[in-house]
Amino acid sequence: IIQEAVETGGKEPTPRALSELINLAREENAAAIFVQKQFPVATAETLAKAINAVVVPLNPLEKNWLENIQTMGDTLAKSLL
């Protein structure tokens, strides 16, 4: 797993930065783009569409954090297989 921020400082990427993210995702054969449920997903959806990937929402702020760790781990594993 390689983590790359789509937004920096809460701002959407510039067209150039988005193009660079698309190229990186293609080079790495990214199959999924993970997003935090609490944030907008429009740019992640654009990125996913450009590379034929899926957008997978995660919620790190669930109340039952222990159960949520398992849920997020399962989600990550299923998305990467």
DSSP file (Angstrom, degrees, kcal/mol; ACC not computed):
  #  RESIDUE AA STRUCTURE BP1 BP2  ACC     N-H-->O    O-->H-N    N-H-->O    O-->H-N    TCO  KAPPA ALPHA  PHI   PSI    X-CA   Y-CA   Z-CA
    1    1 A I              0   0    0      0, 0.0     2,-0.5     0, 0.0    29,-0.0   0.000 360.0 360.0 360.0 131.9    0.0    0.0    0.0
    2    2 A I        -     0   0    0     26,-0.0     2,-0.5     2,-0.0    26,-0.0  -0.979 360.0-146.6-117.3 130.6    1.3    3.4   -0.9
    3    3 A Q        +     0   0    0     -2,-0.5     2,-0.4     2,-0.0     0, 0.0  -0.866  22.7 168.8-102.0 126.4   -0.4    6.5    0.6
    4    4 A E        -     0   0    0     -2,-0.5     2,-0.3    17,-0.0    -2,-0.0  -1.000  32.1-125.3-132.2 132.4   -0.7    9.6   -1.4
    5    5 A A        -     0   0    0     -2,-0.4     3,-0.1     1,-0.2    16,-0.0  -0.600  14.2-167.0 -77.8 134.6   -2.8   12.6   -0.4
    6    6 A V  S    S+     0   0    0     -2,-0.3     2,-0.4     1,-0.1    -1,-0.2   0.855  81.4  42.3 -84.0 -41.2   -5.3   13.8   -3.0
    7    7 A E  S    S-     0   0    0      5,-0.1     2,-0.5     6,-0.1     5,-0.2  -0.820  72.5-159.1-103.5 145.9   -5.9   17.0   -1.1
    8    8 A T  B >  S-A   11   0A   0      3,-1.7     3,-1.4    -2,-0.4     0, 0.0  -0.989  77.6  -7.3-125.8 124.7   -3.2   19.0    0.5
    9    9 A G  T 3  S-     0   0    0     -2,-0.5    -1,-0.1     1,-0.3     3,-0.1   0.798 128.1 -60.4  63.9  28.0   -4.0   21.5    3.2
   10   10 A G  T 3  S+     0   0    0      1,-0.3     2,-0.4    -3,-0.0    -1,-0.3   0.581 111.4 121.1  77.0   9.0   -7.7   20.8    2.7
   11   11 A K  B <   -A    8   0A   0     -3,-1.4    -3,-1.7     1,-0.0    -1,-0.3  -0.837  67.9-111.1-110.3 145.1   -7.5   22.1   -0.9
   12   12 A E        -     0   0    0     -2,-0.4    -5,-0.1    -5,-0.2     2,-0.1  -0.331  45.2 -98.4 -63.7 151.1   -8.3   20.3   -4.1
   13   13 A P        -     0   0    0      0, 0.0    -1,-0.1     0, 0.0    -6,-0.1  -0.379  35.8-110.9 -71.4 152.3   -5.3   19.4   -6.3
   14   14 A T     >  -     0   0    0      1,-0.1     4,-2.7    -3,-0.1     5,-0.2  -0.323  36.3-101.4 -69.5 164.1   -4.4   21.6   -9.2
   15   15 A P  H  > S+     0   0    0      0, 0.0     4,-2.2     0, 0.0     5,-0.1   0.889 126.1  50.3 -55.8 -38.4   -5.0   20.1  -12.7
   16   16 A R  H  > S+     0   0    0      2,-0.2     4,-2.2     1,-0.2     5,-0.2   0.932 110.6  47.8 -65.3 -45.8   -1.3   19.4  -12.9
   17   17 A A  H  > S+     0   0    0      1,-0.2     4,-2.2     2,-0.2    -1,-0.2   0.886 111.8  50.8 -63.7 -38.6   -1.2   17.7   -9.4
   18   18 A L  H  X S+     0   0    0     -4,-2.7     4,-2.5     2,-0.2    -1,-0.2   0.905 108.8  51.6 -65.3 -40.9   -4.2   15.6  -10.4
   19   19 A S  H  X S+     0   0    0     -4,-2.2     4,-2.4    -5,-0.2    -2,-0.2   0.900 109.6  49.9 -61.2 -41.0   -2.5   14.6  -13.6
   20   20 A E  H  X S+     0   0    0     -4,-2.2     4,-2.5     2,-0.2    -2,-0.2   0.891 110.1  50.5 -65.2 -39.5    0.6   13.6  -11.6
   21   21 A L  H  X S+     0   0    0     -4,-2.2     4,-2.8     2,-0.2    -2,-0.2   0.905 109.7  50.8 -63.9 -41.2   -1.5   11.5   -9.2
   22   22 A I  H  X S+     0   0    0     -4,-2.5     4,-2.2     2,-0.2    -2,-0.2   0.931 111.4  47.6 -61.9 -45.6   -3.2    9.8  -12.1
   23   23 A N  H  X S+     0   0    0     -4,-2.4     4,-2.5     2,-0.2    -2,-0.2   0.917 113.2  48.1 -62.2 -43.5    0.2    8.9  -13.6
   24   24 A L  H  X S+     0   0    0     -4,-2.5     4,-2.2     1,-0.2    -2,-0.2   0.926 111.1  50.5 -62.8 -45.1    1.5    7.6  -10.3
   25   25 A A  H  <>S+     0   0    0     -4,-2.8     5,-2.7     1,-0.2     4,-0.3   0.883 111.5  48.6 -62.2 -38.2   -1.6    5.5   -9.7
   26   26 A R  H ><5S+     0   0    0     -4,-2.2     3,-1.2    -5,-0.2    -1,-0.2   0.926 110.2  51.0 -66.3 -44.0   -1.3    4.0  -13.2
   27   27 A E  H 3<5S+     0   0    0     -4,-2.5    -2,-0.2     1,-0.3    -1,-0.2   0.865 114.5  43.9 -60.0 -36.5    2.4    3.3  -12.6
   28   28 A E  T 3<5S-     0   0    0     -4,-2.2    -1,-0.3    -5,-0.2    -2,-0.2   0.412 108.5-125.2 -89.8   1.0    1.6    1.5   -9.3
   29   29 A N  T < 5 -     0   0    0     -3,-1.2    -3,-0.2    -4,-0.3    -4,-0.1   0.908  35.3-162.5  54.0  45.7   -1.4   -0.3  -10.8
   30   30 A A      < -     0   0    0     -5,-2.7    -1,-0.2     1,-0.2     3,-0.1  -0.373  19.4-177.8 -62.2 131.8   -3.7    1.1   -8.1
   31   31 A A        +     0   0    0      1,-0.2    23,-1.7    -3,-0.1     2,-0.3   0.599  65.9  29.9-103.7 -17.9   -6.9   -0.8   -7.8
   32   32 A A  E     -b   54   0B   0     21,-0.2     2,-0.5    48,-0.0    -1,-0.2  -0.995  57.5-150.8-146.3 147.9   -8.6    1.3   -5.1
   33   33 A I  E     -b   55   0B   0     21,-3.0    23,-3.0    -2,-0.3     2,-0.4  -0.985  23.4-149.3-117.4 117.9   -8.7    4.8   -3.9
   34   34 A F  E     -b   56   0B   0     -2,-0.5     2,-0.3    21,-0.2    21,-0.1  -0.730  17.7-177.7 -93.2 135.2   -9.4    5.0   -0.2
   35   35 A V  E     -b   57   0B   0     21,-2.2    23,-3.2    -2,-0.4     2,-0.5  -0.940  30.2-116.2-130.8 152.0  -11.2    8.0    1.2
   36   36 A Q  E >   -b   58   0B   0     -2,-0.3     3,-2.2    21,-0.2    23,-0.2  -0.773  25.7-133.5 -86.6 129.6  -12.3    9.1    4.6
   37   37 A K  T 3  S+     0   0    0     21,-2.8    22,-0.1    -2,-0.5    -1,-0.1   0.742 100.6  64.9 -55.2 -26.8  -16.1    9.3    4.8
   38   38 A Q  T 3  S+     0   0    0     20,-0.3    -1,-0.3     2,-0.1    21,-0.1   0.487  97.0  65.9 -79.4  -1.6  -16.0   12.7    6.5
   39   39 A F  S <  S-     0   0    0     -3,-2.2    -4,-0.0     1,-0.1     0, 0.0  -0.840  94.5 -88.1-122.2 156.7  -14.5   14.4    3.4
   40   40 A P        -     0   0    0      0, 0.0     4,-0.2     0, 0.0    -4,-0.1  -0.267  30.1-163.0 -60.0 147.6  -15.7   15.1   -0.1
   41   41 A V     >  +     0   0    0      2,-0.1     4,-2.7     1,-0.1     5,-0.2   0.354  57.4 105.8-115.6   4.3  -15.0   12.4   -2.6
   42   42 A A  H  > S+     0   0    0      1,-0.2     4,-2.0     2,-0.2     5,-0.1   0.902  85.6  43.5 -56.3 -46.8  -15.3   14.1   -6.0
   43   43 A T  H  > S+     0   0    0      1,-0.2     4,-2.6     2,-0.2    -1,-0.2   0.898 113.1  52.0 -68.0 -39.2  -11.6   14.3   -6.7
   44   44 A A  H  > S+     0   0    0      1,-0.2     4,-2.8     2,-0.2    -1,-0.2   0.888 109.4  50.8 -62.5 -38.2  -11.1   10.7   -5.6
   45   45 A E  H  X S+     0   0    0     -4,-2.7     4,-2.5     2,-0.2    -2,-0.2   0.889 109.4  50.4 -66.1 -38.8  -13.9    9.6   -7.9
   46   46 A T  H  X S+     0   0    0     -4,-2.0     4,-2.0    -5,-0.2    -2,-0.2   0.930 113.0  46.5 -62.2 -45.7  -12.2   11.5  -10.8
   47   47 A L  H  X S+     0   0    0     -4,-2.6     4,-1.2     2,-0.2    -2,-0.2   0.933 112.9  48.9 -61.8 -47.8   -8.9    9.8  -10.0
   48   48 A A  H  X>S+     0   0    0     -4,-2.8     5,-2.9     1,-0.2     4,-0.6   0.904 110.6  50.6 -61.0 -42.5  -10.6    6.4   -9.7
   49   49 A K  H ><5S+     0   0    0     -4,-2.5     3,-0.7     1,-0.2    -1,-0.2   0.896 106.9  55.1 -62.8 -39.7  -12.4    6.8  -13.0
   50   50 A A  H 3<5S+     0   0    0     -4,-2.0    -1,-0.2     1,-0.2    -2,-0.2   0.777 119.1  32.2 -65.3 -26.8   -9.2    7.8  -14.8
   51   51 A I  H 3<5S-     0   0    0     -4,-1.2    -1,-0.2    -3,-0.4    -2,-0.2   0.282 110.5-113.0-114.8   9.7   -7.4    4.6  -13.7
   52   52 A N  T <<5S+     0   0    0     -3,-0.7    -3,-0.2    -4,-0.6     2,-0.2   0.915  72.2 134.8  58.3  45.8  -10.4    2.2  -13.6
   53   53 A A      < -     0   0    0     -5,-2.9     2,-0.3    -6,-0.1   -21,-0.2  -0.600  53.1-113.2-112.8 176.2  -10.2    1.8   -9.9
   54   54 A V  E     -b   32   0B   0    -23,-1.7   -21,-3.0    -2,-0.2     2,-0.5  -0.837  18.7-126.0-110.9 151.7  -12.9    1.9   -7.2
   55   55 A V  E     -b   33   0B   0     -2,-0.3   -21,-0.2   -23,-0.2   -10,-0.0  -0.865  25.4-165.9 -95.3 126.5  -13.4    4.4   -4.4
   56   56 A V  E     -b   34   0B   0    -23,-3.0   -21,-2.2    -2,-0.5     2,-0.3  -0.944   9.1-145.9-118.4 112.0  -13.5    2.8   -1.0
   57   57 A P  E     -b   35   0B   0      0, 0.0     2,-0.3     0, 0.0   -21,-0.2  -0.561  16.0-173.2 -78.7 139.3  -14.8    4.8    1.9
   58   58 A L  E     -b   36   0B   0    -23,-3.2   -21,-2.8    -2,-0.3   -20,-0.3  -0.950  13.7-153.9-125.7 149.2  -13.3    4.3    5.4
   59   59 A N    >   +     0   0    0     -2,-0.3     3,-1.1   -23,-0.2    13,-0.1  -0.807  15.8 173.8-126.6  91.6  -14.5    5.8    8.6
   60   60 A P  T 3  S+     0   0    0      0, 0.0    -1,-0.1     0, 0.0     8,-0.1   0.532  75.2  67.7 -73.4  -3.2  -11.7    6.1   11.2
   61   61 A L  T 3   +     0   0    0      7,-0.0     4,-0.1     3,-0.0    -2,-0.0   0.208  65.6 138.4-103.7  16.3  -14.0    8.0   13.5
   62   62 A E    <   -     0   0    0     -3,-1.1     6,-0.1     1,-0.1     3,-0.1  -0.277  59.6-124.8 -59.2 147.4  -16.4    5.2   14.4
   63   63 A K  S    S+     0   0    0      1,-0.2     2,-1.5     2,-0.1     3,-0.2   0.917 104.2  58.2 -62.8 -46.1  -17.4    5.1   18.0
   64   64 A N  S  > S+     0   0    0      1,-0.2     4,-2.3     2,-0.1    -1,-0.2  -0.658  70.5 177.6 -87.3  86.6  -16.4    1.5   18.6
   65   65 A W  H  > S+     0   0    0     -2,-1.5     4,-2.0     1,-0.2    -1,-0.2   0.830  72.9  54.5 -65.3 -34.7  -12.7    1.9   17.6
   66   66 A L  H  > S+     0   0    0      2,-0.2     4,-1.3     1,-0.2    -1,-0.2   0.944 112.8  42.1 -66.3 -47.1  -11.7   -1.7   18.3
   67   67 A E  H  > S+     0   0    0      1,-0.2     4,-2.4     2,-0.2    -1,-0.2   0.880 112.4  56.8 -63.4 -37.2  -14.4   -3.2   16.0
   68   68 A N  H  X S+     0   0    0     -4,-2.3     4,-3.2     1,-0.2     5,-0.3   0.847  99.4  57.7 -66.1 -34.6  -13.7   -0.4   13.5
   69   69 A I  H  X S+     0   0    0     -4,-2.0     4,-2.3     2,-0.2    -1,-0.2   0.929 110.0  45.1 -60.1 -43.9  -10.0   -1.4   13.2
   70   70 A Q  H  X S+     0   0    0     -4,-1.3     4,-2.6     2,-0.2    -2,-0.2   0.925 113.4  50.0 -64.2 -45.0  -11.1   -4.9   12.2
   71   71 A T  H  X S+     0   0    0     -4,-2.4     4,-2.5     1,-0.2    -2,-0.2   0.928 112.8  45.7 -60.9 -46.5  -13.7   -3.5    9.8
   72   72 A M  H  X S+     0   0    0     -4,-3.2     4,-2.7     2,-0.2    -1,-0.2   0.894 112.1  52.0 -66.3 -38.4  -11.2   -1.2    8.1
   73   73 A G  H  X S+     0   0    0     -4,-2.3     4,-2.4    -5,-0.3    -2,-0.2   0.919 111.2  47.1 -61.7 -43.7   -8.6   -4.0    7.9
   74   74 A D  H  X S+     0   0    0     -4,-2.6     4,-2.6     2,-0.2     5,-0.2   0.909 112.3  50.3 -62.8 -42.6  -11.2   -6.3    6.3
   75   75 A T  H  X S+     0   0    0     -4,-2.5     4,-2.1     2,-0.2    -2,-0.2   0.918 111.2  48.2 -63.2 -44.3  -12.2   -3.5    3.9
   76   76 A L  H  X S+     0   0    0     -4,-2.7     4,-1.3     2,-0.2    -2,-0.2   0.937 112.7  48.5 -60.7 -47.0   -8.6   -2.9    2.9
   77   77 A A  H  X S+     0   0    0     -4,-2.4     4,-0.6     1,-0.2     3,-0.4   0.924 112.7  46.8 -61.6 -46.1   -7.9   -6.6    2.4
   78   78 A K  H >< S+     0   0    0     -4,-2.6     3,-0.6     1,-0.2    -1,-0.2   0.862 111.4  52.5 -64.4 -35.9  -11.0   -7.1    0.2
   79   79 A S  H 3< S+     0   0    0     -4,-2.1    -1,-0.2     1,-0.2    -2,-0.2   0.744 110.5  47.1 -73.1 -23.0  -10.2   -4.0   -1.9
   80   80 A L  H 3<        0   0    0     -4,-1.3    -1,-0.2    -3,-0.4    -2,-0.2   0.458 360.0 360.0-100.7  -1.8   -6.7   -5.1   -2.6
   81   81 A L    <<        0   0    0     -4,-0.6    -1,-0.2    -3,-0.6    -2,-0.1   0.448 360.0 360.0 -89.4 360.0   -7.4   -8.7   -3.6
